[in-house]
Amino acid sequence: AEEEVQRAPFVGASGWHLTKMLDEAGIHRADCYLTNCFNLRPPGGNDIANLCLDKANGVSSLGPVTLGKYLDPKYLPELDRLRKELTELNPNIIIALGNTAAWAILGSSGISRIRGTVTNGGRSGYEKLKVLPTFHPTAVLRDWSLRPVTVLDLAKAKRESEFPEIRRPERTIFIEPT
């Protein structure tokens, strides 16, 4: 509701909390570009499922936004706008906050499984962009136990923002012979 009134992303309680978590991770909010997957407020209690249809009528090629719910084709221009924004910006890293952002950029959701993993974007147009998914600030406000890992993910994003490519740490495993 606050975003709709102020016409800006991440304002209100979730925005305030995002700013606090960014600060703890050593990131200044002013150094970030903030946007939404959909620049609109979903009807009916701000539920993203209300932008969706069943598989037969939705855009099934994009996969489900949520369980059994596929994006209504009339919202495809929003995904095109997001892709254009991010590819023109060409950031060193994108922090995908929450399931919807992970779905839009990576092509997969299930944020609890994929959070904290640095990868290239999975959708067409995002392949060259580095992405780190983590929990949305609203989810953190609902479940405070998610906060420590979210702050750690943001700190990891800060480290990863120093270079555009994915750099995996070199690991050596020593096995004691028997």
N, C-alpha and C positions, 0 to 999 in steps of 0.2 A: 504494500500500500504506500509506504514511504517513497519507494523508487518511482511509482507512478506519479505521485504528487511532485517530487523534486526533479523528475526526468533525469535521474542519474543512478548508476548501479551501486549497490552495496552502501546504502544509507540506512539510517534507522539502527535498530539493535544489532542486526547481523553485521552491518557495516562497521559499527563502533567496535564490535568484538573482533572482526577481521583486522582492523587497525591495531588493536592490542596484540593479537597473535603475530602480526607482521613485525611489530616493534620488538617483541620477544625474540623473534628469529633474526633480528638485525636488518630488517628491510624497512625502508621508509615508504609509506603508502604513496607519497608524491612521485616516487620513482617507478611506480607501477602503472600500467595501462589496464583499466578495469572496463569490462563489458559484460553483457549477458548473451546467452545463447539465443534467447527470444526477447526482443525489446517490446514486450507487452506483458500484461498481467493475466495469467490464465484465469478464466472465469471459475466461479464455484469454489471459493476458498483457496485460491492461488495454487491449485493442484495441476501439475503438468499433465496428468492423465486426461485432463479436459481439453487438451490440444490434440488428442489422439482419437483414433477410430479402431475398429477391429481389423484383423489382418487382411480381410477381403477388400476393405475400403481405404485402408491407410497405405502408406508407402512402405511395403514390406521389405523392399530391397535394402532399406537402411537398418533393418532389425528393429526389435521392439524398444521403445523408449522405457517402458516399464512392462512388467509381466503381462503379455497378451495385448498390449496397447501399441499401436503404430501411428506415427505422425500423420496428421491430416495433411493432404497435399497442399492445401492453401497456405500452410506455414513454411513451405520449402524456401520461399524468398528470404526468410529470416536466417536459415542456415547458410544460404548463399552470401548474405550480408556479413555474417560472422566469418566465413572463410575469407572473404575479400578483406575485411578489417585486419585479420591476423596475418594473412600472407603479405599484405602491403606493409604492415608494421615489422614483420620478419624478426620477432624477438629471439633472444638466445634460449629462452624457455617459456613455456606456457604452463601456468598452474591451473589445472582443471578442477574447479571447486565443486564437488558433488557428482552424483550419478548423471544428471542431465548433461553437464559439461563433458564428462568422460564419454558419454554416448555420442554427443555431437562431434567430438574431435577424434576420439579413438575408435569409435564404432562398437564399444563395449561398455557395459555398466557393471554393477556389482562392486561398488566402490570399496567395500571392506576387503575384497580380494586383491584389487589392483592398486590400491593407494600406496604411495611412496616409491613406485617403480618408474624410473625414468625410461621413456621409450619414444620412438618416433610416432607421429600422428598416424592413426590407422585408416582414416578416411581419405578419399581422393582429394588432393589439394593440400593436405597436411603432412605428407610423407617426409618432407625435409625439415619439419619443425619438431623440436624436442618438447616433450610433454611430461609433466609430473602430476598425476591425479591425487587428490586428497579430499578430506571431508569438507563439506560446505559449512560455513560458520553457523547457519541455522541448525544443522544437525548437531554441531558441538554444543550449542545452547540448549538443545533438548537432551543431550547425553554428555555430561561433563567429562566422562571417562575418555572420550575421543580427543579431548583437548591436547594432552601431552604429545600424542603421535602426530597430530596436525601441526603443532608448533615445530616438531622435529622435521616433518616433511617440508615445511616452509623454510627452515634453516638449510635443508638439503637443496631446495630450489635456489636459494641465494648462492650457495657454492656452485651449483650447476649453471647459474646465469653468467658466470665468468667466461664461458666459451660456448659456441653454438653447437658443436658436435657432442655426441654422447661419448664419454670417456669412461670405460669400465676400469675399475682398479685391477691391477695385475695381482694375481694370487698364486701362491706356490703352496702345494700340499706335500708335506713330508710324511711318509708312511714308514714306521719303524719295521725293518725286516724281522721276520721270526725264524 
